[in-house]
């Protein structure tokens, strides 16, 4: 029994160490960590809607880069979309967008009493474009999204849902005082969260 307790304690400490927030000097790892910790983000498009055409338009979307758990994220933000959604209609005209994710949606900032605007409550801004995933990637996107958002499986089939991903071209990290840090997609994808 004592051996089992020791093993469980060691496993718990290892999990806690793996899940610890990266230090500010590891901006690429911070970006991966924050994305993997978040279940949703604010997606900004350029509106194609009458009366708003060409103006910024932000909307909330559920997302996932992989099933929950440490070291299981791919870094690719996957989304489940329908052409009926207003932001998706914007993307059909101009697929460029930005995506912001923040630790404010996790217990981390609440635990430390960080306001969402406090730089210590890290947030990441991705810039790029939204693209439909091809058939070879659809299974990965489905597993990533449905593992975190099981309700999606029961959404109305007549809405013609499809899997998409955020194709990252630029990354800005705000996780400490002193301004934004720029991370390249190559740096981002080469680190483990």
KEGUVO-891917 format. One record per atom (N, C-alpha, C, O): residue number from 1; x, y, z. Coordinates in steps of 0.1 Angstrom, whole numbers. Example, Ala and Ser with C-alpha at 12.3 -4.5 7.8 and 13.67 -1.06 7.14 Angstrom:
% residues 2
NODE  nr    c1    c2    c3
NODE   1   132   -57    78
NODE   1   123   -45    78
NODE   1   132   -33    78
NODE   1   142   -33    85
NODE   2   128   -22    71
NODE   2   137   -11    71
NODE   2   129     0    79
NODE   2   134    11    80
END
This chain:
% residues 193
NODE  nr    c1    c2    c3
NODE   1     8   -12     0
NODE   1     0     0     0
NODE   1     9    13     0
NODE   1     6    22    -7
NODE   2    19    13     8
NODE   2    28    24     9
NODE   2    35    26    -4
NODE   2    37    38    -8
NODE   3    39    15   -11
NODE   3    45    16   -24
NODE   3    36    22   -34
NODE   3    40    31   -42
NODE   4    23    19   -34
NODE   4    13    24   -43
NODE   4    12    39   -41
NODE   4    11    47   -50
NODE   5    11    43   -28
NODE   5     9    57   -24
NODE   5    21    65   -29
NODE   5    20    76   -34
NODE   6    33    59   -27
NODE   6    46    66   -32
NODE   6    46    68   -47
NODE   6    49    78   -52
NODE   7    41    57   -54
NODE   7    41    58   -69
NODE   7    31    69   -73
NODE   7    33    76   -82
NODE   8    19    69   -67
NODE   8     9    79   -70
NODE   8    14    93   -67
NODE   8    11   103   -75
NODE   9    20    95   -56
NODE   9    26   108   -52
NODE   9    36   113   -62
NODE   9    36   124   -66
NODE  10    45   103   -66
NODE  10    56   107   -76
NODE  10    49   110   -89
NODE  10    54   120   -96
NODE  11    39   103   -93
NODE  11    32   106  -106
NODE  11    26   119  -105
NODE  11    26   127  -115
NODE  12    19   123   -94
NODE  12    13   136   -92
NODE  12    23   147   -93
NODE  12    20   157  -100
NODE  13    35   145   -87
NODE  13    45   156   -87
NODE  13    50   157  -101
NODE  13    53   169  -106
NODE  14    52   146  -108
NODE  14    57   147  -122
NODE  14    47   154  -131
NODE  14    51   162  -139
NODE  15    34   151  -129
NODE  15    24   158  -137
NODE  15    23   172  -134
NODE  15    22   181  -143
NODE  16    25   176  -121
NODE  16    25   190  -118
NODE  16    37   198  -124
NODE  16    35   209  -128
NODE  17    48   191  -124
NODE  17    60   197  -130
NODE  17    58   199  -145
NODE  17    62   209  -150
NODE  18    53   189  -151
NODE  18    51   190  -166
NODE  18    41   201  -169
NODE  18    42   208  -179
NODE  19    31   202  -161
NODE  19    20   212  -164
NODE  19    23   226  -159
NODE  19    15   235  -161
NODE  20    35   228  -153
NODE  20    38   241  -148
NODE  20    40   251  -159
NODE  20    44   248  -170
NODE  21    36   264  -156
NODE  21    37   274  -167
NODE  21    51   277  -170
NODE  21    60   278  -162
NODE  22    54   278  -183
NODE  22    68   281  -187
NODE  22    73   294  -183
NODE  22    65   303  -181
NODE  23    86   296  -181
NODE  23    91   309  -177
NODE  23    91   319  -188
NODE  23    90   315  -200
NODE  24    90   332  -185
NODE  24    89   343  -195
NODE  24   100   342  -206
NODE  24    97   347  -218
NODE  25   111   337  -203
NODE  25   122   337  -214
NODE  25   120   326  -224
NODE  25   127   325  -234
NODE  26   110   318  -222
NODE  26   106   307  -232
NODE  26    93   310  -239
NODE  26    83   304  -237
NODE  27    93   321  -247
NODE  27    81   326  -253
NODE  27    75   316  -262
NODE  27    62   315  -262
NODE  28    82   308  -270
NODE  28    76   298  -279
NODE  28    69   287  -271
NODE  28    58   283  -274
NODE  29    75   283  -260
NODE  29    69   273  -252
NODE  29    57   279  -245
NODE  29    47   272  -243
NODE  30    57   291  -241
NODE  30    46   298  -235
NODE  30    34   298  -245
NODE  30    23   295  -241
NODE  31    37   301  -257
NODE  31    26   302  -267
NODE  31    19   288  -269
NODE  31     7   287  -269
NODE  32    28   277  -269
NODE  32    22   264  -270
NODE  32    14   260  -258
NODE  32     3   255  -259
NODE  33    19   264  -246
NODE  33    13   261  -233
NODE  33    -1   268  -233
NODE  33   -11   262  -229
NODE  34    -1   281  -236
NODE  34   -14   288  -235
NODE  34   -24   283  -244
NODE  34   -36   280  -241
NODE  35   -20   280  -257
NODE  35   -30   275  -267
NODE  35   -35   261  -262
NODE  35   -48   259  -262
NODE  36   -27   253  -257
NODE  36   -31   239  -253
NODE  36   -40   240  -240
NODE  36   -48   232  -238
NODE  37   -38   251  -232
NODE  37   -46   252  -220
NODE  37   -60   258  -222
NODE  37   -68   257  -214
NODE  38   -62   264  -234
NODE  38   -74   271  -237
NODE  38   -84   262  -245
NODE  38   -80   254  -254
NODE  39   -97   264  -242
NODE  39  -107   257  -250
NODE  39  -114   266  -260
NODE  39  -122   261  -268
NODE  40  -112   279  -259
NODE  40  -118   288  -268
NODE  40  -109   300  -270
NODE  40  -100   302  -263
NODE  41  -112   308  -281
NODE  41  -104   320  -283
NODE  41  -113   330  -291
NODE  41  -124   327  -295
NODE  42  -108   342  -292
NODE  42  -115   353  -299
NODE  42  -109   354  -313
NODE  42   -97   357  -314
NODE  43  -117   351  -323
NODE  43  -113   351  -337
NODE  43  -117   364  -343
NODE  43  -129   367  -343
NODE  44  -108   372  -348
NODE  44  -111   385  -354
NODE  44  -110   383  -370
NODE  44  -100   379  -375
NODE  45  -120   388  -377
NODE  45  -120   388  -391
NODE  45  -122   402  -396
NODE  45  -125   411  -388
NODE  46  -121   404  -409
NODE  46  -126   416  -415
NODE  46  -140   414  -421
NODE  46  -142   405  -429
NODE  47  -149   421  -416
NODE  47  -163   418  -419
NODE  47  -166   420  -433
NODE  47  -162   429  -440
NODE  48  -175   411  -438
NODE  48  -180   412  -452
NODE  48  -195   415  -451
NODE  48  -202   415  -461
NODE  49  -200   418  -439
NODE  49  -214   420  -437
NODE  49  -218   434  -441
NODE  49  -210   444  -439
NODE  50  -230   436  -446
NODE  50  -235   449  -450
NODE  50  -235   458  -437
NODE  50  -239   454  -427
NODE  51  -230   470  -439
NODE  51  -229   480  -428
NODE  51  -217   478  -420
NODE  51  -214   488  -412
NODE  52  -210   467  -421
NODE  52  -197   465  -413
NODE  52  -185   462  -422
NODE  52  -174   461  -418
NODE  53  -188   462  -435
NODE  53  -178   457  -445
NODE  53  -164   464  -443
NODE  53  -163   476  -442
NODE  54  -154   456  -441
NODE  54  -140   460  -440
NODE  54  -136   464  -426
NODE  54  -125   467  -423
NODE  55  -146   463  -416
NODE  55  -143   466  -402
NODE  55  -139   454  -395
NODE  55  -144   443  -398
NODE  56  -131   455  -384
NODE  56  -128   443  -376
NODE  56  -140   438  -369
NODE  56  -149   445  -365
NODE  57  -141   425  -368
NODE  57  -152   418  -362
NODE  57  -147   406  -354
NODE  57  -141   397  -360
NODE  58  -149   406  -341
NODE  58  -144   395  -333
NODE  58  -155   387  -328
NODE  58  -166   391  -325
NODE  59  -152   374  -327
NODE  59  -162   364  -323
NODE  59  -156   353  -315
NODE  59  -144   350  -317
NODE  60  -163   346  -306
NODE  60  -157   335  -298
NODE  60  -159   322  -305
NODE  60  -170   319  -310
NODE  61  -149   314  -305
NODE  61  -149   300  -311
NODE  61  -143   290  -302
NODE  61  -132   293  -296
NODE  62  -149   279  -301
NODE  62  -143   267  -294
NODE  62  -131   262  -303
NODE  62  -132   263  -315
NODE  63  -121   258  -296
NODE  63  -109   253  -304
NODE  63  -102   242  -296
NODE  63  -105   240  -284
NODE  64   -93   236  -303
NODE  64   -84   226  -296
NODE  64   -72   223  -305
NODE  64   -73   223  -317
NODE  65   -61   221  -298
NODE  65   -49   217  -305
NODE  65   -46   202  -302
NODE  65   -35   197  -306
NODE  66   -55   195  -295
NODE  66   -53   181  -292
NODE  66   -61   178  -279
NODE  66   -65   187  -272
NODE  67   -62   165  -276
NODE  67   -68   161  -264
NODE  67   -62   167  -251
NODE  67   -50   171  -252
NODE  68   -70   169  -241
NODE  68   -64   175  -228
NODE  68   -53   166  -223
NODE  68   -52   154  -226
NODE  69   -44   172  -215
NODE  69   -33   165  -209
NODE  69   -20   171  -213
NODE  69   -19   177  -224
NODE  70   -10   170  -204
NODE  70     3   175  -208
NODE  70     9   169  -220
NODE  70     8   157  -222
NODE  71    16   177  -228
NODE  71    24   172  -239
NODE  71    16   165  -250
NODE  71    21   157  -258
NODE  72     3   168  -250
NODE  72    -5   161  -261
NODE  72   -10   170  -271
NODE  72   -18   166  -280
NODE  73    -6   183  -271
NODE  73   -11   192  -281
NODE  73    -1   193  -293
NODE  73    11   191  -292
NODE  74    -8   195  -305
NODE  74     0   196  -317
NODE  74     5   210  -320
NODE  74    14   213  -328
NODE  75    -2   220  -313
NODE  75     1   234  -316
NODE  75    -8   240  -327
NODE  75    -8   252  -329
NODE  76   -15   231  -334
NODE  76   -24   236  -345
NODE  76   -38   239  -339
NODE  76   -44   230  -334
NODE  77   -42   251  -340
NODE  77   -56   254  -335
NODE  77   -66   249  -345
NODE  77   -67   254  -356
NODE  78   -74   239  -341
NODE  78   -85   233  -349
NODE  78   -98   239  -345
NODE  78  -100   242  -333
NODE  79  -107   241  -355
NODE  79  -120   247  -352
NODE  79  -131   238  -360
NODE  79  -127   231  -369
NODE  80  -143   239  -355
NODE  80  -154   232  -361
NODE  80  -164   243  -366
NODE  80  -170   250  -358
NODE  81  -165   244  -379
NODE  81  -172   256  -384
NODE  81  -184   252  -394
NODE  81  -185   241  -399
NODE  82  -192   262  -396
NODE  82  -203   261  -405
NODE  82  -204   274  -413
NODE  82  -202   285  -408
NODE  83  -208   273  -426
NODE  83  -209   285  -434
NODE  83  -221   293  -430
NODE  83  -222   305  -434
NODE  84  -229   288  -421
NODE  84  -240   296  -416
NODE  84  -236   307  -406
NODE  84  -243   316  -403
NODE  85  -224   305  -400
NODE  85  -219   314  -390
NODE  85  -213   327  -397
NODE  85  -207   327  -407
NODE  86  -216   338  -391
NODE  86  -213   351  -396
NODE  86  -198   353  -399
NODE  86  -194   359  -409
NODE  87  -190   349  -389
NODE  87  -175   351  -391
NODE  87  -170   342  -402
NODE  87  -160   345  -409
NODE  88  -176   330  -404
NODE  88  -172   321  -415
NODE  88  -175   327  -428
NODE  88  -168   326  -438
NODE  89  -187   334  -429
NODE  89  -190   342  -441
NODE  89  -180   352  -444
NODE  89  -176   355  -456
NODE  90  -174   359  -434
NODE  90  -163   368  -436
NODE  90  -151   361  -441
NODE  90  -145   366  -450
NODE  91  -148   350  -436
NODE  91  -136   342  -440
NODE  91  -137   337  -454
NODE  91  -127   335  -461
NODE  92  -149   335  -459
NODE  92  -151   331  -473
NODE  92  -147   342  -483
NODE  92  -143   339  -494
NODE  93  -148   355  -478
NODE  93  -144   366  -486
NODE  93  -129   369  -484
NODE  93  -122   372  -494
NODE  94  -124   368  -472
NODE  94  -110   371  -468
NODE  94  -107   361  -457
NODE  94  -111   363  -446
NODE  95   -98   351  -460
NODE  95   -95   341  -450
NODE  95   -85   345  -439
NODE  95   -82   338  -430
NODE  96   -80   358  -440
NODE  96   -71   363  -430
NODE  96   -78   366  -417
NODE  96   -89   371  -417
NODE  97   -71   363  -406
NODE  97   -77   365  -393
NODE  97   -67   366  -382
NODE  97   -55   363  -385
NODE  98   -71   370  -371
NODE  98   -62   368  -359
NODE  98   -70   361  -348
NODE  98   -82   361  -348
NODE  99   -63   354  -340
NODE  99   -69   345  -329
NODE  99   -61   348  -316
NODE  99   -49   347  -316
NODE 100   -69   352  -306
NODE 100   -63   355  -293
NODE 100   -68   345  -283
NODE 100   -80   342  -282
NODE 101   -59   339  -276
NODE 101   -62   330  -265
NODE 101   -55   335  -252
NODE 101   -44   341  -253
NODE 102   -61   333  -241
NODE 102   -56   338  -228
NODE 102   -58   329  -217
NODE 102   -68   322  -216
NODE 103   -48   329  -208
NODE 103   -49   321  -195
NODE 103   -60   326  -186
NODE 103   -63   320  -176
NODE 104   -66   337  -190
NODE 104   -77   343  -182
NODE 104   -89   332  -181
NODE 104   -97   333  -172
NODE 105   -90   324  -191
NODE 105  -101   314  -191
NODE 105   -97   301  -182
NODE 105  -106   292  -181
NODE 106   -85   301  -177
NODE 106   -81   289  -169
NODE 106   -81   293  -154
NODE 106   -82   305  -151
NODE 107   -79   284  -145
NODE 107   -79   287  -131
NODE 107   -66   295  -127
NODE 107   -65   301  -117
NODE 108   -56   295  -136
NODE 108   -43   301  -133
NODE 108   -44   316  -129
NODE 108   -39   319  -118
NODE 109   -50   324  -137
NODE 109   -51   338  -134
NODE 109   -60   341  -122
NODE 109   -56   350  -114
NODE 110   -70   334  -120
NODE 110   -79   335  -108
NODE 110   -71   332   -96
NODE 110   -72   339   -85
NODE 111   -64   321   -96
NODE 111   -56   316   -85
NODE 111   -46   327   -80
NODE 111   -44   329   -68
NODE 112   -40   334   -90
NODE 112   -29   344   -87
NODE 112   -35   358   -86
NODE 112   -28   367   -84
NODE 113   -49   359   -87
NODE 113   -56   372   -87
NODE 113   -50   381   -97
NODE 113   -49   393   -95
NODE 114   -47   376  -109
NODE 114   -43   384  -121
NODE 114   -55   389  -129
NODE 114   -64   380  -132
NODE 115   -57   402  -131
NODE 115   -67   407  -140
NODE 115   -64   401  -154
NODE 115   -52   400  -157
NODE 116   -74   399  -163
NODE 116   -71   394  -176
NODE 116   -62   403  -184
NODE 116   -55   399  -193
NODE 117   -61   416  -181
NODE 117   -53   425  -188
NODE 117   -39   426  -183
NODE 117   -30   432  -189
NODE 118   -36   420  -171
NODE 118   -23   420  -165
NODE 118   -14   411  -174
NODE 118   -18   400  -178
NODE 119    -2   415  -178
NODE 119     6   407  -187
NODE 119    10   394  -181
NODE 119    13   384  -188
NODE 120    10   392  -168
NODE 120    13   379  -161
NODE 120     2   369  -164
NODE 120     4   357  -162
NODE 121   -10   374  -168
NODE 121   -21   365  -172
NODE 121   -19   364  -187
NODE 121   -26   370  -195
NODE 122   -10   355  -191
NODE 122    -5   354  -205
NODE 122   -16   353  -215
NODE 122   -25   346  -213
NODE 123   -14   360  -226
NODE 123   -22   358  -238
NODE 123   -13   359  -250
NODE 123    -3   365  -251
NODE 124   -18   351  -260
NODE 124   -11   349  -273
NODE 124   -20   354  -284
NODE 124   -32   351  -284
NODE 125   -14   361  -293
NODE 125   -21   366  -305
NODE 125   -15   359  -317
NODE 125    -3   361  -320
NODE 126   -23   351  -324
NODE 126   -19   344  -336
NODE 126   -25   352  -348
NODE 126   -36   356  -348
NODE 127   -17   353  -359
NODE 127   -22   359  -371
NODE 127   -19   349  -382
NODE 127    -9   342  -382
NODE 128   -29   348  -391
NODE 128   -28   338  -402
NODE 128   -41   338  -410
NODE 128   -47   348  -412
NODE 129   -44   326  -414
NODE 129   -57   324  -421
NODE 129   -63   311  -417
NODE 129   -57   302  -412
NODE 130   -76   310  -420
NODE 130   -84   298  -417
NODE 130   -85   290  -430
NODE 130   -89   295  -440
NODE 131   -82   277  -429
NODE 131   -83   268  -440
NODE 131   -90   255  -436
NODE 131   -88   251  -425
NODE 132   -98   250  -445
NODE 132  -104   237  -443
NODE 132   -93   226  -442
NODE 132   -84   227  -450
NODE 133   -95   217  -433
NODE 133   -85   206  -433
NODE 133   -88   196  -444
NODE 133  -100   194  -448
NODE 134   -78   190  -449
NODE 134   -80   179  -459
NODE 134   -84   166  -453
NODE 134   -84   165  -440
NODE 135   -88   156  -461
NODE 135   -93   144  -455
NODE 135   -83   137  -446
NODE 135   -86   130  -436
NODE 136   -70   138  -449
NODE 136   -60   131  -441
NODE 136   -58   137  -427
NODE 136   -54   131  -418
NODE 137   -62   150  -426
NODE 137   -61   157  -413
NODE 137   -74   157  -405
NODE 137   -74   161  -394
NODE 138   -85   154  -412
NODE 138   -98   155  -406
NODE 138   -99   146  -393
NODE 138  -106   151  -383
NODE 139   -94   135  -393
NODE 139   -95   126  -382
NODE 139   -87   132  -369
NODE 139   -92   131  -358
NODE 140   -76   138  -372
NODE 140   -68   144  -361
NODE 140   -76   156  -355
NODE 140   -77   158  -343
NODE 141   -82   164  -365
NODE 141   -90   176  -360
NODE 141  -102   171  -352
NODE 141  -106   177  -342
NODE 142  -109   161  -357
NODE 142  -121   156  -350
NODE 142  -117   151  -336
NODE 142  -124   154  -327
NODE 143  -106   143  -335
NODE 143  -102   138  -322
NODE 143   -99   150  -312
NODE 143  -103   150  -301
NODE 144   -91   160  -318
NODE 144   -87   171  -310
NODE 144  -100   179  -305
NODE 144  -100   182  -293
NODE 145  -109   182  -313
NODE 145  -121   190  -310
NODE 145  -131   182  -301
NODE 145  -135   187  -291
NODE 146  -135   170  -306
NODE 146  -145   163  -299
NODE 146  -141   158  -285
NODE 146  -149   155  -276
NODE 147  -127   156  -283
NODE 147  -122   152  -269
NODE 147  -125   163  -259
NODE 147  -127   161  -247
NODE 148  -124   176  -264
NODE 148  -126   187  -255
NODE 148  -140   193  -255
NODE 148  -145   199  -245
NODE 149  -147   191  -266
NODE 149  -160   197  -268
NODE 149  -170   186  -273
NODE 149  -174   186  -285
NODE 150  -173   176  -264
NODE 150  -181   165  -269
NODE 150  -195   168  -274
NODE 150  -201   161  -282
NODE 151  -200   180  -270
NODE 151  -213   184  -275
NODE 151  -213   186  -290
NODE 151  -224   185  -296
NODE 152  -201   189  -296
NODE 152  -201   192  -310
NODE 152  -206   180  -318
NODE 152  -212   182  -329
NODE 153  -204   168  -313
NODE 153  -208   156  -321
NODE 153  -223   156  -323
NODE 153  -228   150  -333
NODE 154  -231   163  -315
NODE 154  -245   162  -316
NODE 154  -251   175  -323
NODE 154  -263   177  -324
NODE 155  -242   184  -327
NODE 155  -247   196  -334
NODE 155  -254   192  -347
NODE 155  -251   182  -353
NODE 156  -264   200  -351
NODE 156  -273   196  -363
NODE 156  -265   193  -375
NODE 156  -257   202  -380
NODE 157  -267   182  -381
NODE 157  -260   177  -393
NODE 157  -263   186  -405
NODE 157  -255   188  -414
NODE 158  -275   192  -405
NODE 158  -279   200  -417
NODE 158  -272   213  -417
NODE 158  -275   221  -426
NODE 159  -263   216  -408
NODE 159  -256   229  -408
NODE 159  -243   227  -415
NODE 159  -235   237  -417
NODE 160  -240   215  -421
NODE 160  -228   213  -429
NODE 160  -215   217  -422
NODE 160  -207   225  -427
NODE 161  -213   212  -410
NODE 161  -201   215  -402
NODE 161  -189   209  -410
NODE 161  -190   199  -417
NODE 162  -178   216  -408
NODE 162  -165   211  -413
NODE 162  -154   215  -404
NODE 162  -155   224  -396
NODE 163  -143   207  -405
NODE 163  -131   210  -397
NODE 163  -122   219  -404
NODE 163  -120   218  -416
NODE 164  -117   229  -396
NODE 164  -107   238  -402
NODE 164   -96   240  -392
NODE 164   -96   236  -381
NODE 165   -85   247  -397
NODE 165   -74   250  -388
NODE 165   -70   264  -390
NODE 165   -72   270  -401
NODE 166   -63   269  -380
NODE 166   -57   283  -381
NODE 166   -43   281  -386
NODE 166   -35   275  -379
NODE 167   -41   286  -398
NODE 167   -27   284  -404
NODE 167   -19   296  -400
NODE 167   -21   308  -404
NODE 168   -10   294  -390
NODE 168    -3   305  -383
NODE 168     8   310  -392
NODE 168    17   303  -397
NODE 169     9   324  -393
NODE 169    20   330  -400
NODE 169    28   339  -390
NODE 169    40   342  -392
NODE 170    21   345  -380
NODE 170    28   354  -370
NODE 170    23   350  -356
NODE 170    11   347  -354
NODE 171    32   352  -346
NODE 171    28   349  -332
NODE 171    33   360  -323
NODE 171    45   364  -324
NODE 172    25   366  -315
NODE 172    29   376  -305
NODE 172    25   370  -291
NODE 172    14   365  -289
NODE 173    35   371  -282
NODE 173    33   366  -268
NODE 173    34   377  -258
NODE 173    43   385  -259
NODE 174    24   379  -250
NODE 174    24   388  -239
NODE 174    23   380  -226
NODE 174    11   376  -223
NODE 175    34   378  -219
NODE 175    34   370  -207
NODE 175    42   376  -196
NODE 175    44   370  -185
NODE 176    47   388  -198
NODE 176    55   395  -188
NODE 176    55   410  -191
NODE 176    50   414  -201
NODE 177    61   417  -182
NODE 177    62   432  -184
NODE 177    73   435  -194
NODE 177    82   427  -195
NODE 178    71   446  -201
NODE 178    81   450  -211
NODE 178    77   448  -226
NODE 178    85   451  -235
NODE 179    65   444  -228
NODE 179    60   444  -242
NODE 179    59   430  -248
NODE 179    62   420  -241
NODE 180    54   430  -260
NODE 180    52   418  -267
NODE 180    65   411  -271
NODE 180    75   418  -273
NODE 181    65   398  -272
NODE 181    76   390  -278
NODE 181    71   384  -291
NODE 181    60   379  -292
NODE 182    80   384  -301
NODE 182    76   378  -314
NODE 182    82   364  -314
NODE 182    94   362  -311
NODE 183    74   354  -318
NODE 183    78   340  -320
NODE 183    75   337  -334
NODE 183    64   339  -339
NODE 184    84   330  -341
NODE 184    82   325  -355
NODE 184    74   312  -354
NODE 184    75   305  -344
NODE 185    66   309  -364
NODE 185    60   296  -365
NODE 185    70   284  -363
NODE 185    67   274  -357
NODE 186    82   286  -369
NODE 186    92   275  -368
NODE 186    96   273  -354
NODE 186    97   262  -349
NODE 187    98   284  -346
NODE 187   102   283  -332
NODE 187    90   277  -324
NODE 187    92   268  -316
NODE 188    78   281  -327
NODE 188    66   276  -321
NODE 188    64   261  -322
NODE 188    62   254  -312
NODE 189    65   256  -334
NODE 189    63   242  -337
NODE 189    74   233  -333
NODE 189    73   221  -331
NODE 190    86   239  -330
NODE 190    98   231  -327
NODE 190    99   228  -312
NODE 190   107   220  -308
NODE 191    90   235  -303
NODE 191    91   232  -289
NODE 191    80   224  -284
NODE 191    69   223  -291
NODE 192    81   217  -273
NODE 192    71   210  -266
NODE 192    64   219  -257
NODE 192    70   227  -250
NODE 193    50   218  -256
NODE 193    43   227  -247
NODE 193    46   225  -232
NODE 193    41   231  -223
END
